[in-house]
Amino acid sequence: MEIKKNPKADLNRDSGLYFVIGLTIVLFLTWRALEYKTYYNDEIAYEVMNVSDDLKEDVPITENIKTPPPPPPPSAPEIIEIVEDTEEVEETIIESTEMSQETVVEAPIEVDEVKVDEIEEEISVPFSVIENVPVFPGCEDWASNDEKRACFQKKMQEHVAKEFEYPDTALELGIQGRVFVQFVIDSKGYITSIRTRGPDQSLEQEASRIIAALPKMTPGLQRGQAVKVPYSIPINFRLN
């Protein structure tokens, strides 16, 4: 015998309807809760504190120091004597020094002797075109100008290699590069106007020190006259 289920006993038959009704009620209650407003009561309670005016404060009596009044100013003399001015004062007349077109100069100013000091300007001639190049100490035995120029450049390289010291700060930081040095051999053979340009200040200072240690040279000659000769040289700082 097959057991049949009564459709009225099915509990899940109207579950969807009940779910929708419950959800609607919950949404309605939530909406009302959000829309609920409260208002502050305008009645403010306050209290008034009565302070009596019977407070008395004892003020200490201070001493009144009376200072004496200042002395009166000296009175004017009763009799004033009037002294007559008998001395005559000569007034100094200041003449105008302005000149007009009608003013005539009677005698011209004569100048007997005028000494003009001539200032000789030092001529600067480049190293490559000068007639007689500056002579580095030790290059006096060479006769021709080209030989003295080659000896000068050789002695310069030897001097840089001898005086070269790598700066400690640049060595620690690993700084290297090329420093361009420009200086002037003046008309007396001294090294002046040293200028440097390089990647770091420590390298520039070392290059300037090397050039400043150059010995005095025989100045260059242009048409038999000692002149200034500018010279430039690069100094390489490399780390092995």
C-alpha positions in Angstrom: 0.0 0.0 0.0 1.5 3.4 -1.1 1.4 6.2 1.5 0.1 9.5 0.0 1.0 12.8 1.5 -1.8 15.3 2.3 -1.2 18.6 0.5 -2.5 20.5 3.5 0.2 19.0 5.7 3.0 20.5 3.4 4.9 23.0 5.6 6.9 24.5 2.7 3.9 25.3 0.6 3.6 29.0 1.6 7.2 29.6 2.8 7.9 32.1 0.0 4.9 34.2 0.8 5.8 34.3 4.5 9.4 35.3 3.6 8.2 38.2 1.5 5.9 39.4 4.3 8.6 39.2 6.9 11.1 41.0 4.7 8.6 43.7 4.1 7.9 44.2 7.8 11.7 44.3 8.6 12.3 46.9 5.9 9.4 49.0 7.1 10.7 48.9 10.7 14.2 49.8 9.5 12.9 52.7 7.5 11.0 54.1 10.5 14.0 53.7 12.7 16.1 55.7 10.3 13.5 58.4 10.0 12.9 58.8 13.7 13.9 62.2 14.9 14.5 63.6 18.4 14.4 67.3 19.4 16.2 69.1 22.2 14.1 70.5 25.0 14.2 74.3 24.8 13.8 74.6 28.6 17.2 75.4 30.0 17.6 75.1 33.7 19.9 77.8 35.2 20.6 79.0 38.7 21.4 82.5 39.9 24.0 82.8 42.6 23.5 85.7 44.9 26.7 87.4 46.0 26.5 89.7 48.9 28.2 93.1 48.8 29.4 92.9 52.3 32.9 92.0 51.3 35.4 94.3 52.8 39.1 94.4 52.0 41.6 95.9 54.2 43.9 98.2 52.3 47.3 98.8 53.9 48.1 102.4 54.7 51.1 103.5 52.7 53.5 106.3 53.8 53.2 109.5 51.9 56.7 110.7 51.1 56.9 114.4 50.6 59.7 115.5 48.3 61.0 119.1 48.6 60.2 121.4 45.7 63.0 122.3 43.3 64.8 125.6 43.9 63.3 128.6 42.1 65.2 129.8 39.0 67.5 132.8 39.3 65.6 136.1 39.0 66.5 138.7 36.4 68.5 141.7 37.5 66.4 144.7 38.4 68.5 147.1 36.3 69.4 146.2 32.7 72.3 148.2 31.3 72.2 148.9 27.6 75.6 149.0 26.0 75.9 150.8 22.7 77.7 148.9 19.8 80.4 151.2 18.7 82.4 148.7 16.7 81.8 148.8 13.0 81.7 145.4 11.3 82.8 145.2 7.6 80.5 143.0 5.6 82.2 140.6 3.2 80.9 140.9 -0.3 80.8 137.5 -2.0 81.3 138.0 -5.8 79.6 135.7 -8.2 81.9 133.2 -9.9 79.4 132.4 -12.7 80.5 133.3 -16.2 78.2 134.4 -19.0 78.7 134.7 -22.7 79.7 138.3 -22.3 82.6 137.5 -19.9 85.9 138.1 -21.5 89.1 136.4 -20.3 91.9 138.9 -20.5 94.9 136.7 -20.2 95.1 133.0 -21.0 96.5 130.6 -18.5 100.1 129.6 -19.6 101.5 126.2 -18.7 105.2 126.2 -18.8 106.0 122.5 -18.2 103.6 119.6 -18.3 105.1 116.2 -17.5 103.2 113.2 -18.9 104.2 109.9 -17.5 103.9 107.2 -20.1 102.5 103.9 -18.8 103.9 101.0 -20.6 101.4 98.2 -21.0 102.7 94.7 -20.9 102.2 92.9 -24.2 100.8 89.4 -24.1 102.0 87.0 -26.9 100.8 83.4 -27.3 103.3 80.7 -26.7 102.8 79.2 -30.2 103.6 82.4 -32.2 106.2 84.2 -30.0 109.6 84.9 -31.6 111.7 83.8 -28.6 109.9 81.4 -26.3 110.4 81.5 -22.5 113.4 79.3 -21.6 112.9 76.7 -18.9 115.9 76.2 -16.6 118.0 73.5 -18.3 117.1 74.4 -21.9 119.6 77.2 -22.4 121.9 75.1 -24.5 119.5 74.8 -27.4 120.0 77.2 -30.2 116.8 77.3 -32.3 113.4 78.4 -31.1 111.8 75.1 -32.0 114.3 73.2 -29.9 113.7 75.4 -26.9 109.9 75.0 -27.3 110.3 71.2 -27.4 112.6 71.3 -24.4 110.1 73.6 -22.5 107.3 71.1 -23.0 109.5 68.2 -22.0 110.6 69.9 -18.8 107.0 70.8 -18.0 106.0 67.2 -18.2 108.9 66.2 -16.0 108.0 68.8 -13.4 104.4 67.7 -13.3 105.4 64.0 -12.8 107.9 65.0 -10.1 105.5 67.2 -8.1 102.4 65.1 -8.7 100.5 64.0 -5.5 97.0 62.5 -5.6 94.8 64.4 -3.1 93.7 62.2 -0.2 90.0 63.3 -0.3 89.8 62.6 -4.0 91.5 59.3 -3.5 89.1 58.2 -0.8 86.0 59.3 -2.8 87.4 57.8 -6.0 87.3 61.2 -7.9 89.3 61.3 -11.1 89.4 63.4 -14.3 91.3 66.0 -16.2 92.2 69.5 -14.9 93.0 72.2 -17.5 95.5 74.7 -16.1 96.2 78.1 -17.6 99.0 80.4 -16.3 101.1 83.4 -17.5 104.9 83.7 -17.6 105.3 87.4 -17.0 108.0 89.7 -18.4 110.3 88.9 -15.5 109.9 85.1 -15.8 107.6 84.5 -12.8 104.5 82.4 -12.9 101.3 84.4 -12.4 97.5 84.3 -13.1 97.0 80.6 -12.4 93.5 79.5 -13.4 92.2 75.9 -13.2 89.1 74.1 -14.4 88.3 70.5 -13.5 85.8 68.0 -12.1 86.6 68.6 -8.4 88.0 71.4 -6.2 90.6 69.2 -4.6 92.0 68.2 -8.0 92.1 71.9 -9.0 94.0 72.9 -5.9 96.6 70.2 -6.5 97.0 71.2 -10.1 97.4 74.9 -9.0 100.0 73.8 -6.4 102.0 72.0 -9.1 102.1 74.9 -11.4 102.9 77.4 -8.6 106.0 75.3 -7.8 107.5 76.0 -11.3 110.9 77.7 -11.2 111.7 81.2 -12.5 112.3 81.2 -16.2 113.9 83.4 -18.8 111.0 85.5 -20.1 109.9 85.3 -23.7 111.0 88.0 -26.2 108.9 89.7 -28.9 111.0 92.0 -31.2 113.7 92.1 -28.5 111.2 93.1 -25.7 110.3 90.9 -22.8 106.5 90.2 -22.9 104.0 88.1 -21.0 103.4 84.6 -22.4 100.2 82.6 -21.6 100.5 78.9 -21.5 98.0 76.1 -20.8 98.5 72.4 -19.9 96.1 69.6 -19.0 96.9 67.4 -16.0 95.2 64.0 -15.8 94.2 62.4 -12.5 93.6 58.7 -12.9 93.1 55.9 -10.4 94.8 52.6 -11.3 
